[in-house]
């Protein structure tokens, strides 16, 4: 079986928007994860959620991978964006919609880019 780093690299390479989170996009199990899901849902971005509560190796590995101590962690087209605070700030400024559009992510909403 691949190590955590290889699994993380594969996930972020295979999916345009990956959210390492506590819970799932349908049932977030922490407020910060829920905030990022709400923002991405509002923008209409497809979310590939990875529940770190189900996999301790990924939970620790993703913190080391991004050198970022907290969950959730948002990746767009393989690039680490940040956690809940950064996602919220980028959403409020319009940067998140632009970053998603620039990465070629198909947004289903009418969000202004």
Secondary structure, DSSP 8 states (H G I E B T S, - for coil): ---HHHHHHHHHHH-SEEEEESB-SSSBSSHHHHHHHHHHHHHT---EEEEGGG-HHHHHHHHHHHT--SS-EEEETTEEEE-HHHHHHHHHHTHHHHHHHHTT----S----
